[in-house]
Amino acid sequence: MFSILSMSVTMAGSQAPTVSYIGPTPVAVGGTVYVYGTNFDQNTFVGLDGVNGSAIQPSSITLISPTSLSFVLPSTVGVGTHTLGVAEKAGPWSLSNSVPLSVVKSSARTTTANNRALIQSLIRQLRQLMKQIQQLLLEQQQAVT
């Protein structure tokens, strides 16, 4: 059985989704995982541990953009290293590339590390968005001239 975290998001295109990186890692059960990649849409699923994973449900899942999403790590996920991948709901299940996700017991130290990693992840995402905005503004300015 494949572990599936389902989500409903805005259509980004018809290409298969991929995972670029996740953060923070390690993450404690109940912590928020941020997934960055490409082509996330309403048909995208997040899976843990490939075809041998156990069935889990997310506590919550949020689309941030077609290139990022987040979910709260369910309490059913055990401590250890897991693989995280994304795939399309429609058609045969085909897992994208996968990335390691390290799950640890919750502690104040872990929470501090997770918060630091989360801030770093958000800063990276903000920088990417700023570059995209700058590119769009440049294209718009060139179109006007």
FENMODA-V922969 format. One record per backbone hydrogen bond with DSSP energy under -1.0 kcal/mol. CO is the residue of the C=O (numbers start at 1). NH is the residue of the N-H. E is the energy in kcal/mol with one decimal. If there is no record, write none. Layout:
co: {CO | CO}
nh: {NH | NH}
e: {E | E}
//
This chain:
co: {5 | 18 | 21 | 23 | 27 | 28 | 31 | 33 | 34 | 35 | 36 | 36 | 38 | 41 | 43 | 45 | 46 | 47 | 50 | 60 | 62 | 65 | 66 | 67 | 68 | 68 | 69 | 70 | 71 | 72 | 73 | 74 | 80 | 82 | 83 | 84 | 85 | 86 | 87 | 99 | 101 | 102 | 103 | 107 | 108 | 109 | 110 | 111 | 112 | 113 | 114 | 115 | 116 | 117 | 118 | 119 | 120 | 121 | 122 | 123 | 124 | 125 | 126 | 127 | 128 | 129 | 130 | 131 | 132 | 133 | 134 | 135 | 136 | 137 | 138 | 139 | 140 | 141}
nh: {46 | 38 | 36 | 34 | 104 | 31 | 73 | 71 | 23 | 69 | 20 | 21 | 18 | 44 | 89 | 87 | 5 | 85 | 53 | 72 | 70 | 68 | 40 | 37 | 64 | 65 | 35 | 62 | 33 | 59 | 30 | 77 | 103 | 101 | 49 | 99 | 47 | 96 | 45 | 84 | 82 | 27 | 80 | 111 | 112 | 113 | 114 | 115 | 116 | 117 | 118 | 119 | 120 | 121 | 122 | 123 | 124 | 125 | 126 | 127 | 128 | 129 | 130 | 131 | 132 | 133 | 134 | 135 | 136 | 137 | 138 | 139 | 140 | 141 | 142 | 143 | 144 | 145}
e: {-2.5 | -1.9 | -2.8 | -3.4 | -2.0 | -2.8 | -3.0 | -1.9 | -2.0 | -2.2 | -3.3 | -1.6 | -1.5 | -2.1 | -3.5 | -1.9 | -3.8 | -2.3 | -1.4 | -2.0 | -2.7 | -1.3 | -2.6 | -2.6 | -2.1 | -2.4 | -3.2 | -3.3 | -3.2 | -1.4 | -2.1 | -1.5 | -3.2 | -3.2 | -2.8 | -2.4 | -3.1 | -2.7 | -2.8 | -2.8 | -3.1 | -2.6 | -2.3 | -2.7 | -2.2 | -2.3 | -3.1 | -2.7 | -2.3 | -2.6 | -2.8 | -2.5 | -2.2 | -2.5 | -2.8 | -2.3 | -2.2 | -2.4 | -2.7 | -2.4 | -2.2 | -2.4 | -2.5 | -2.2 | -2.1 | -2.5 | -2.6 | -2.4 | -2.4 | -2.7 | -2.3 | -2.5 | -2.5 | -2.5 | -2.4 | -2.0 | -1.5 | -1.6}
//
